[in-house]
Structure formats: C-alpha cells, structure tokens
C-alpha cells in the first residue's frame, strides 16, 4: 500500500505538471494570436481609417482652395502614404479563418478609393474650375465610404476574434486551475495516507526494535547469570584438581614426571583465574573493581606457556614482542580471559595456510594500553566484520566448534572496564584482533599519591 500510495502521489504530481504545461502552451498560442495578429490588425486598420478620413478632408480642400494646393498636395501625399502603410501592414498578417473575404473586400475598396483620389487630383490640377462642380461628391465620397465600411467591418471582425481568444484563454485557465486544484487535493490526501502508513510502519518497526532490545537485554542478563553460576560451579572441581596435581608433584620421584604435572597445575590456575574473573564480573553487574590491576608481561608469558603444547600440535609459532613495563586497570583473570579468547580463536581458525604464526604485541597509546594479536590465517570476509563481536554469531561455513560467545565476551569485558575492541582483517592476509584497556598506576605510585595528599592535608590544617 505504501508503494502504491507513493506511486499515486508521484503520478499526480507529474499529471499536474503535464496539465499545467499543456495549458501554458495553449494559453501561449492564444496570447500570440492576440498579440501578433488580432491587435496588430486592428492597429493597422485604424491607421487606414484615420488616414482615409484625412485624405478625404485634404482632397476636399485641395479641390476647393486653389491657392493652397502646393502645401495641401504634400499633406495629401503623406496621408496616402500612411494609408498605404496601414494596408500593407494589415495584408502582411496571417488571416484568421473566415477573414479572407473581408480582406479581399478591403483590398478592392482600397484600390477603388486610391484610383479615385488619383483621378480627382489629376482633373483638378488640369482644370482649376473642375472643383466647382460635384467632383468630390460624385467621385471621392462613394469609394471612400465603401472603404471605411469595409475597414470598420474588418476592425469589428478582429475585435470579435480577439474577444473570443481572450474568452478561450480565461476558460483554459479556469479549467487548468480546477484540474490542478483537484490533483493537488488528491496529492494532499495521498500524502496524508503515505504519512499515516509511514507512521504506522515506523511504530511497528520501533515496537520490533524495542522487543528485540528487551530480548537481547534478557538474554544478556541470562548469560551473565549463567556465566556466574558456571564459574561458581567450576571453581570447586578446579581447586580439587589443582590440589591433587600439587600433591602428585610432591610425591613424584623425579623432575621428568613432575613437568607434565606442573603444566597441568598452571593450566588449572589459569582456568581458576578466568572463572574467578567471570564470577566477579557477573556479580558486579559489569562494574569492575576500581582497584584492580594486572601486569600484561607476566600474564602473557604464563598464557603463551599454557598454549605452547596446543600451538605445537597445530604447527603454529607463538611469539611475543617485548612488552613494556605497564599495568592495566583490570584483574589478571580478566586480562587473561581477553587475551586467552583471542589467542585461542587465532589457533582455532588458522586453517591450512602455509605460514602459521601468531604474534602478541603490547603498545602504549596515551592513557590506554593496546594489545594486538596478529595471525597469518585466512582472514575474515568483509561482510562478517560488522557482526563479529555479536553474541552467538557464527561465520557462514565455519567448521570450528563453539557457541559464538568468545568474541562477545571479549567485547563485554573490555567495554565494561572502560576499553574497546576491534579487528583489522583482509582475506588471504591474516587478521589482527586488538583490545584497549585504561592504564593503571603502580601500587607504589598509588601509595605515594595518597601520602602526598595526606601530607598536603596536614600542612593545610
């Protein structure tokens, strides 16, 4: 319905435009007939009539006033020239339908009048006493009257024609205004319909978005509660397993048999730290401990040692560039969870690339500490990048096991601690996952700052 209503609005707009343009063209044509034909015809005919009356007056004086004939002759020639100019202008215009007979009558009357004037002048100039008779009344007045009647009839014809054209212009304009108004009303009604449909659509979409947001919030809350329960339930068996492994180390006769047990103890310790951090995070409602801090150098060294066997089995080289002596504002377990998820993913999705290397790098960027995990894997498709950190997202065609929560956990932990995460990837060129966490001061600096504050307070008192 929205598409149909929108198409109707557009169609009404184009129809209105077409009607207005067509009406404008019609009005333009009618106006040109008035401006360039009817009005000029009346103007030229009026000049002819005025000039004919002037010729008759001058010719009468020319006949009856011999002493003024030279001057009157010049005026008579000028009046005849104006009459001829008016006739030429009128005859040069395009005739209206039905005007040809009128034009022929005028042309014939003009020739008769012009010839009569020429003859009268010739007779008067050759015989000065000829004017004493009825020369004017007999030879000039009849053709002049006929010419004036024909000119008047032509003027009335063009005036009537002009009035008809004006009426047609007014009628065309009236119809156009009615049609345009009707179409504009239709456009307005359709626009209201489209607005209502859009409003309903937006309300429906907003309701869907709100419902989806509530659903995601409920899922996130369930996920946090689930993570807290799982972390709490797992810590006890992990502690028991680590105590058993430590007891086995003490009872082992030599170092050869103790080394695998120590590796197990380190792995159990990492698992205990991760579950402890997740438990604290779930309990705190995504609000981390403000006094928590971790040293990336120690956590990275411990983590890479724990992944050494898994990386060796996958024929992957694990390495770490020199780590600066910095502290980040989170617990060691949180940093271990962030780093462990990303390294585990890099190993899991390495694929069958010939160069198999994972590198960890820590850099200082002002108040933030950035950790990069670069791999030489197959890379990530561009269409998957925007959804990569969403819960339960699995790339199409992925064969790796998992629920799709690893990267979502990384994002939630990093942002919950005031940081952020991201990825840079190119197909066939590997990927770089990174996260930033706020820098934390060293314990000694914190104690020193507190001592200085206390000293300053005492000095002020």
Order of alpha helices (4+ residues) and beta strands (2+ residues): alpha-alpha-alpha-alpha-alpha-alpha-alpha-alpha-beta-beta-alpha-beta-beta-alpha-alpha-beta-beta-alpha
